[in-house]
Amino acid sequence: MELSEVLPKYWYNIVPDLPRPLPPPRDPKGAEFSRIELLNKIMPKEVLRQQFTTERFVKIPEDVRDRYLQIGRPTPLMRAKRLEEYLDTPAKIYFKFEGATPTGSHKINTAIPQAYFAYEEGVDHVVTETGAGQWGTAVALAASMYGLRSTIFMVKVSYEHKPMRRVIMQLYGGQVYPSPSDKTNFGRKILSENPSNTGSLGIAMSEAIEYALEHGYRYLVGSVLDVVLLHQSVIGLEAMNQFSAIGEEPDVLVGCVGGGSNFAGFTYPFIGAKIGSRYIAVGSAEVPKFSKGEYRYDFPDTAGLLPMVKMLTLGKDYVPPSIYAGGLRYHGVAPTLSLLLEDKVVEWREYSEREIFEAAKIFAETQGIVPAPESAHAIKAVIDLAREAKKNKERITIAFNLSGHGLLDLTNYQDMMVRYS
Ligand SMILES: Cc1ncc(COP(=O)(O)O)c(C=O)c1O
């Protein structure tokens, strides 16, 4: 099979296939401004159209397919044979390796089309915020691919403690500001109140949105919104082609959940095609949104600037403990995934940092890949499932999404090693 045949021509949108209609985004009662209108001003128009589409399949522009090929898509679907041997399990274990892309995670899959649609409408500059840096890195690369400038507001504490991520963004030509910054009214206000404020994702997002609005730039979104999940479906669609080429079908599909984009991207095409019987979303026990979250309208962003959506949430002001799987610290779950969890189409599990550290170590020793701490949550679930299969003598096939590699997370692993060894 040619690589370009494995790469799909359409993204898959689960919205028309949900068990019931998705509650629409809305403005808060008595809102002083319309957040939906704000989106109209800052998001590329085609991205916004796709956010609200109910079409099942959305064409991937040829140019975006070319860029996907350029970054090494299709990513490999690999069998974790040595992990199977180590666990002495009758289960087969496969994984899709999103760490094989240049920025090291799945985030680039949506950064490319969002940058492309901004470029198509004649804008020459995109803006976003980033916490630990995965998303900012993807935006910086995608922008450089289309000759766009990029400005990234990086949470100050990460800017200072994760200098390597900042260096990658700068190598791609990104302009990175520690947030709170003196580049926006909001940042200046925060700094005047407390000059040593170390920042938060909410502050960085408010700065990015203000900066985009003020200059007429476009703002790119990294997770949670339906349009991001749509773009990420490239992962699962490729995996379906790769499975059918080897004559296999997964029974159980697993992925970790921050906002929900890599899990949805990997599993939704299988859920839509009714392939597999169990879909398992894995979160962090330190951010217990599956076990303790409520299904209600909440803001997707801590700053409360985006329209409210109905989702499983710990509340936008929830402050998680400082666990290292930075990408899983998010307070909510994407609306479509929340609905599927409510309706028990998708199951969930939560694991502590100690548990995922042990799983990451087993995976590194058996398969040679150091996983991103976020992805190690999925690995822990897979190890448990493979052990359960052994106990029950089940010859099932388990597949999971390895959403990123952990080679830029070594300081975090070093700390975990000290804590747990
Ligand atoms: C490697 C990796 N995996 C998973 C996530 C979680 O995000 P999402 O649930 O949107 O895939 C992140 C977020 O930054 C990440 O960097």
The ligand as a Tripos MOL2 file, in Angstrom:
@<TRIPOS>MOLECULE
LIG
   16    16     1     0     0
SMALL
NO_CHARGES

@<TRIPOS>ATOM
      1 C1          1.7990   14.2030   24.1900 C.3       1 LIG1
      2 C2          0.4530   14.6690   24.6110 C.ar      1 LIG1
      3 N1         -0.5330   13.7730   24.7580 N.ar      1 LIG1
      4 C3         -1.7760   14.1330   25.1470 C.ar      1 LIG1
      5 C4         -2.0950   15.4500   25.4290 C.ar      1 LIG1
      6 C5         -3.4800   15.7740   25.9000 C.3       1 LIG1
      7 O1         -4.2130   16.5590   25.0070 O.3       1 LIG1
      8 P1         -5.4590   15.9910   24.1960 P.3       1 LIG1
      9 O2         -6.3510   15.3150   25.1620 O.co2     1 LIG1
     10 O3         -6.0730   17.1720   23.5580 O.co2     1 LIG1
     11 O4         -4.9280   15.0330   23.1900 O.co2     1 LIG1
     12 C6         -1.1090   16.4460   25.2720 C.ar      1 LIG1
     13 C7         -1.4240   17.8510   25.5390 C.2       1 LIG1
     14 O5         -0.6230   18.7390   25.5460 O.2       1 LIG1
     15 C8          0.1900   16.0430   24.8540 C.ar      1 LIG1
     16 O6          1.1720   16.9500   24.7000 O.3       1 LIG1
@<TRIPOS>BOND
     1     1     2 1
     2     2     3 ar
     3     2    15 ar
     4     3     4 ar
     5     4     5 ar
     6     5     6 1
     7     5    12 ar
     8     6     7 1
     9     7     8 1
    10     8     9 2
    11     8    10 1
    12     8    11 1
    13    12    13 1
    14    12    15 ar
    15    13    14 2
    16    15    16 1
@<TRIPOS>SUBSTRUCTURE
     1 LIG1         1 GROUP 0 **** ****
